[in-house]
């Protein structure tokens, strides 16, 4: 076997692995009332992530949520991102008073809420309540 053949085979394997991992990732969306209502009506697991770009706690949560949401058990999770500074209407809807608020739903039922959690185990525990 030539080096070129082995290199192409390795590259193909890496690409297939990345595509499989990407296929298992949760769906991320900017909050939209119609999309949120549709996800609820379909009984989907939902995470509402209320954050602000200037918030250090929010910035600590982002990579944890990103990592967890790529795991297979969260492949059906829909993450709705809400900007704390510009979406006051959504904050009122969810009675959210702080950035770094995470709210999970199983369909149309709120099943958990956290403000300021930054440990992977706490966020994972919260996200599992949506499944």
MARZAVO-752521 format. One record per residue: residue number from 1; residue in three letters; z, x, y of N, C-alpha, C in turn. Coordinates in steps of 0.1 Angstrom, whole numbers, padded with zeros to 4 digits. Atoms other than C-alpha are relative to their C-alpha. Example, Ala and Ser with C-alpha at 12.3 -4.5 7.8 and 13.67 -1.06 7.14 Angstrom:
<rs>
(r 1; "ALA"; (0000; 0009; -0012); (0078; 0123; -0045); (0000; 0009; 0012))
(r 2; "SER"; (0000; -0009; -0011); (0071; 0137; -0011); (0008; -0008; 0011))
</rs>
This chain:
<rs>
(r 1; "UNK"; (0000; 0008; -0012); (0000; 0000; 0000); (0000; 0009; 0012))
(r 2; "UNK"; (0001; -0008; -0013); (-0008; 0012; 0035); (0011; -0004; 0009))
(r 3; "UNK"; (-0010; 0002; -0011); (0016; 0014; 0064); (-0003; -0013; 0008))
(r 4; "UNK"; (0005; 0012; -0008); (-0005; -0012; 0082); (0003; -0013; -0007))
(r 5; "UNK"; (-0003; 0012; 0008); (-0002; -0037; 0054); (0014; -0004; 0000))
(r 6; "UNK"; (-0014; 0002; -0001); (0035; -0033; 0053); (0005; -0005; 0013))
(r 7; "UNK"; (-0003; 0004; -0013); (0038; -0036; 0090); (-0004; -0014; 0003))
(r 8; "UNK"; (0005; 0014; -0002); (0017; -0068; 0091); (0009; -0010; -0008))
(r 9; "UNK"; (-0008; 0009; 0009); (0038; -0083; 0062); (0014; -0002; 0007))
(r 10; "UNK"; (-0013; 0001; -0007); (0070; -0075; 0081); (0000; -0009; 0012))
(r 11; "UNK"; (0002; 0008; -0012); (0057; -0090; 0113); (-0001; -0014; -0003))
(r 12; "UNK"; (0001; 0014; 0004); (0047; -0121; 0095); (0013; -0006; -0004))
(r 13; "UNK"; (-0013; 0004; 0005); (0081; -0124; 0079); (0009; -0003; 0012))
(r 14; "UNK"; (-0008; 0002; -0012); (0098; -0120; 0113); (-0004; -0013; 0008))
(r 15; "UNK"; (0005; 0011; -0007); (0076; -0146; 0129); (0003; -0013; -0007))
(r 16; "UNK"; (-0004; 0012; 0008); (0082; -0171; 0101); (0015; -0003; 0002))
(r 17; "UNK"; (-0014; 0002; -0002); (0119; -0166; 0105); (0004; -0005; 0013))
(r 18; "UNK"; (-0002; 0005; -0013); (0118; -0171; 0142); (-0004; -0014; 0002))
(r 19; "UNK"; (0005; 0014; -0001); (0098; -0203; 0139); (0010; -0009; -0008))
(r 20; "UNK"; (-0010; 0008; 0007); (0123; -0216; 0113); (0013; -0002; 0008))
(r 21; "UNK"; (-0012; 0001; -0008); (0152; -0208; 0135); (-0002; -0009; 0012))
(r 22; "UNK"; (0003; 0008; -0011); (0135; -0224; 0165); (-0001; -0015; -0004))
(r 23; "UNK"; (0001; 0014; 0004); (0128; -0255; 0145); (0013; -0007; -0003))
(r 24; "UNK"; (-0014; 0005; 0003); (0165; -0259; 0137); (0008; -0002; 0013))
(r 25; "UNK"; (-0008; 0000; -0012); (0176; -0256; 0173); (0001; -0014; 0006))
(r 26; "UNK"; (-0002; 0013; -0007); (0190; -0286; 0193); (-0011; -0001; 0011))
(r 27; "UNK"; (0010; 0002; -0011); (0167; -0301; 0219); (0008; 0000; 0013))
(r 28; "UNK"; (-0006; 0000; -0014); (0176; -0294; 0256); (-0008; -0007; 0010))
(r 29; "UNK"; (0007; 0008; -0010); (0167; -0317; 0284); (0009; 0000; 0013))
(r 30; "UNK"; (-0007; 0003; -0013); (0176; -0321; 0321); (0003; -0015; -0001))
(r 31; "UNK"; (-0004; 0014; 0001); (0195; -0354; 0323); (-0009; -0009; 0006))
(r 32; "UNK"; (0009; 0011; -0004); (0173; -0384; 0326); (0006; -0013; -0006))
(r 33; "UNK"; (-0007; 0012; 0005); (0188; -0419; 0323); (-0008; -0007; -0011))
(r 34; "UNK"; (0008; 0007; 0011); (0159; -0433; 0302); (0001; 0008; -0013))
(r 35; "UNK"; (-0001; -0008; 0012); (0159; -0403; 0278); (0014; -0001; -0006))
(r 36; "UNK"; (-0014; 0001; 0005); (0197; -0405; 0275); (0002; -0014; -0007))
(r 37; "UNK"; (-0002; 0014; 0006); (0196; -0443; 0268); (-0008; 0000; -0013))
(r 38; "UNK"; (0008; 0000; 0012); (0168; -0437; 0242); (0007; 0008; -0011))
(r 39; "UNK"; (-0007; -0008; 0010); (0188; -0410; 0224); (0012; -0008; -0005))
(r 40; "UNK"; (-0011; 0008; 0004); (0218; -0433; 0224); (-0004; -0011; -0010))
(r 41; "UNK"; (0005; 0011; 0008); (0198; -0462; 0210); (-0004; 0005; -0014))
(r 42; "UNK"; (0004; -0006; 0013); (0185; -0439; 0182); (0012; 0005; -0008))
(r 43; "UNK"; (-0012; -0005; 0007); (0221; -0430; 0173); (0001; 0015; -0001))
(r 44; "UNK"; (0000; -0015; 0001); (0215; -0393; 0180); (0013; 0006; 0004))
(r 45; "UNK"; (-0011; -0008; -0005); (0242; -0368; 0184); (-0004; 0006; 0014))
(r 46; "UNK"; (0003; -0004; -0013); (0244; -0359; 0221); (0011; 0008; 0006))
(r 47; "UNK"; (-0010; -0008; -0008); (0261; -0332; 0243); (-0005; -0001; 0014))
(r 48; "UNK"; (0003; -0001; -0014); (0262; -0337; 0280); (0007; 0012; 0006))
(r 49; "UNK"; (-0005; -0013; -0005); (0267; -0303; 0297); (-0001; -0001; 0015))
(r 50; "UNK"; (-0001; 0001; -0015); (0279; -0307; 0333); (0004; 0014; 0005))
(r 51; "UNK"; (-0003; -0014; -0005); (0277; -0273; 0350); (-0006; 0003; 0014))
(r 52; "UNK"; (0005; -0005; -0013); (0270; -0254; 0382); (-0003; 0015; -0001))
(r 53; "UNK"; (0004; -0014; 0001); (0252; -0221; 0386); (0010; 0010; 0005))
(r 54; "UNK"; (-0010; -0009; -0006); (0281; -0206; 0406); (0013; 0000; -0008))
(r 55; "UNK"; (-0012; 0001; 0007); (0307; -0215; 0381); (0002; 0010; -0012))
(r 56; "UNK"; (-0002; -0010; 0011); (0320; -0186; 0359); (0003; -0006; -0013))
(r 57; "UNK"; (-0003; 0006; 0013); (0334; -0209; 0333); (-0012; -0006; -0006))
(r 58; "UNK"; (0012; 0006; 0005); (0301; -0227; 0330); (-0009; 0011; -0006))
(r 59; "UNK"; (0009; -0011; 0005); (0283; -0193; 0326); (0006; 0006; -0013))
(r 60; "UNK"; (-0006; -0004; 0013); (0308; -0184; 0298); (-0004; -0010; -0011))
(r 61; "UNK"; (0003; 0010; 0010); (0300; -0217; 0281); (-0015; 0001; -0005))
(r 62; "UNK"; (0014; 0000; 0003); (0262; -0213; 0282); (-0004; 0007; -0013))
(r 63; "UNK"; (0005; -0008; 0012); (0257; -0185; 0256); (0007; -0006; -0013))
(r 64; "UNK"; (-0006; 0006; 0011); (0282; -0202; 0233); (-0007; -0013; -0005))
(r 65; "UNK"; (0008; 0012; 0004); (0264; -0235; 0234); (-0014; 0003; -0005))
(r 66; "UNK"; (0013; -0005; 0005); (0231; -0217; 0230); (0001; 0005; -0014))
(r 67; "UNK"; (-0001; -0005; 0014); (0243; -0199; 0199); (0003; -0011; -0010))
(r 68; "UNK"; (-0003; 0010; 0009); (0259; -0229; 0183); (-0011; -0010; -0002))
(r 69; "UNK"; (0011; 0010; 0001); (0230; -0252; 0191); (-0012; 0004; -0008))
(r 70; "UNK"; (0010; -0006; 0009); (0207; -0229; 0171); (0003; -0001; -0014))
(r 71; "UNK"; (-0004; 0001; 0014); (0226; -0235; 0139); (-0005; -0013; -0006))
(r 72; "UNK"; (0006; 0012; 0006); (0211; -0259; 0114); (0007; -0013; 0001))
(r 73; "UNK"; (-0007; 0013; -0001); (0238; -0285; 0116); (-0002; -0007; 0013))
(r 74; "UNK"; (0003; 0006; -0013); (0229; -0291; 0152); (-0014; -0003; 0003))
(r 75; "UNK"; (0014; 0002; -0003); (0192; -0295; 0148); (-0004; -0013; 0006))
(r 76; "UNK"; (0003; 0014; -0006); (0193; -0332; 0157); (0007; -0003; 0013))
(r 77; "UNK"; (-0007; 0002; -0013); (0216; -0327; 0187); (-0009; 0001; 0012))
(r 78; "UNK"; (0007; -0001; -0013); (0202; -0334; 0221); (0010; 0003; 0011))
(r 79; "UNK"; (-0008; -0005; -0011); (0217; -0315; 0250); (-0006; -0005; 0013))
(r 80; "UNK"; (0004; 0005; -0013); (0215; -0332; 0284); (0007; 0009; 0010))
(r 81; "UNK"; (-0006; -0009; -0010); (0221; -0307; 0312); (0001; -0008; 0013))
(r 82; "UNK"; (-0003; 0007; -0012); (0236; -0321; 0344); (0004; 0010; 0011))
(r 83; "UNK"; (-0004; -0009; -0011); (0238; -0301; 0377); (0011; -0006; 0008))
(r 84; "UNK"; (-0012; 0005; -0006); (0272; -0306; 0391); (-0002; -0002; 0015))
(r 85; "UNK"; (0001; 0000; -0014); (0261; -0300; 0427); (-0010; -0011; 0005))
(r 86; "UNK"; (0011; 0009; -0005); (0230; -0324; 0428); (0000; -0013; -0007))
(r 87; "UNK"; (0001; 0013; 0008); (0237; -0352; 0403); (0013; -0007; 0001))
(r 88; "UNK"; (-0012; 0008; -0001); (0267; -0370; 0417); (0000; -0013; -0006))
(r 89; "UNK"; (0002; 0013; 0006); (0253; -0402; 0404); (0004; 0001; -0015))
(r 90; "UNK"; (-0003; -0002; 0014); (0256; -0389; 0368); (0015; 0003; -0002))
(r 91; "UNK"; (-0014; -0003; 0001); (0291; -0375; 0375); (0008; -0013; 0000))
(r 92; "UNK"; (-0007; 0013; -0001); (0302; -0410; 0385); (-0002; -0008; -0013))
(r 93; "UNK"; (0002; 0007; 0012); (0286; -0425; 0354); (0009; 0004; -0011))
(r 94; "UNK"; (-0009; -0006; 0011); (0306; -0402; 0331); (0014; 0002; 0004))
(r 95; "UNK"; (-0014; -0003; -0005); (0337; -0401; 0353); (0004; 0015; -0002))
(r 96; "UNK"; (-0002; -0015; 0001); (0333; -0363; 0354); (0004; 0005; 0013))
(r 97; "UNK"; (-0006; -0004; -0013); (0354; -0347; 0381); (-0001; 0015; 0002))
(r 98; "UNK"; (0001; -0014; -0001); (0347; -0310; 0374); (-0012; 0006; -0007))
(r 99; "UNK"; (0010; -0007; 0007); (0320; -0286; 0365); (0006; 0005; -0013))
(r 100; "UNK"; (-0004; -0005; 0013); (0323; -0271; 0330); (0005; -0011; -0009))
(r 101; "UNK"; (-0003; 0012; 0008); (0327; -0306; 0316); (-0010; -0002; -0011))
(r 102; "UNK"; (0008; 0002; 0011); (0313; -0311; 0281); (0004; -0013; -0006))
(r 103; "UNK"; (-0003; 0014; 0006); (0310; -0347; 0267); (-0009; -0002; -0012))
(r 104; "UNK"; (0008; 0003; 0012); (0298; -0356; 0232); (0000; -0014; -0003))
(r 105; "UNK"; (0002; 0013; 0004); (0284; -0388; 0220); (-0006; -0001; -0014))
(r 106; "UNK"; (0007; 0003; 0012); (0275; -0402; 0186); (-0006; -0013; 0003))
(r 107; "UNK"; (0007; 0012; -0004); (0249; -0427; 0196); (0006; -0004; 0014))
(r 108; "UNK"; (-0005; 0004; -0013); (0264; -0448; 0224); (0015; 0001; 0001))
(r 109; "UNK"; (-0014; -0002; -0001); (0300; -0439; 0216); (0004; 0014; 0004))
(r 110; "UNK"; (-0006; -0013; -0003); (0318; -0411; 0234); (0010; 0004; -0011))
(r 111; "UNK"; (-0009; -0004; 0011); (0335; -0391; 0207); (0009; 0012; 0004))
(r 112; "UNK"; (-0009; -0011; -0004); (0350; -0362; 0227); (-0004; 0005; 0013))
(r 113; "UNK"; (0002; -0006; -0013); (0353; -0344; 0260); (0009; 0012; 0002))
(r 114; "UNK"; (-0008; -0013; -0002); (0364; -0310; 0272); (-0004; 0004; 0014))
(r 115; "UNK"; (0002; -0006; -0013); (0368; -0294; 0306); (0005; 0014; 0000))
(r 116; "UNK"; (-0004; -0014; -0001); (0368; -0256; 0309); (0001; 0007; -0013))
(r 117; "UNK"; (-0001; -0007; 0012); (0367; -0248; 0272); (-0010; 0012; -0001))
(r 118; "UNK"; (0009; -0011; 0000); (0353; -0213; 0267); (0001; 0008; -0014))
(r 119; "UNK"; (0000; -0007; 0013); (0362; -0204; 0231); (-0010; -0007; -0009))
(r 120; "UNK"; (0010; 0005; 0009); (0335; -0208; 0205); (0005; -0010; -0010))
(r 121; "UNK"; (-0005; 0010; 0009); (0358; -0226; 0181); (0003; -0013; 0006))
(r 122; "UNK"; (-0002; 0013; -0007); (0368; -0252; 0207); (-0013; -0007; 0003))
(r 123; "UNK"; (0013; 0007; -0003); (0332; -0259; 0217); (-0006; -0004; -0013))
(r 124; "UNK"; (0005; 0004; 0013); (0321; -0260; 0181); (0007; -0012; -0005))
(r 125; "UNK"; (-0008; 0012; 0004); (0349; -0284; 0173); (-0004; -0013; 0008))
(r 126; "UNK"; (0005; 0011; -0009); (0338; -0306; 0202); (-0014; -0005; -0005))
(r 127; "UNK"; (0014; 0004; 0004); (0301; -0305; 0192); (0000; -0007; -0014))
(r 128; "UNK"; (0000; 0006; 0013); (0310; -0314; 0156); (0004; -0015; 0001))
(r 129; "UNK"; (-0003; 0014; -0002); (0324; -0347; 0169); (-0012; -0009; 0003))
(r 130; "UNK"; (0012; 0007; -0002); (0289; -0357; 0178); (-0008; -0003; -0013))
(r 131; "UNK"; (0008; 0001; 0013); (0276; -0354; 0142); (0004; -0012; -0008))
</rs>
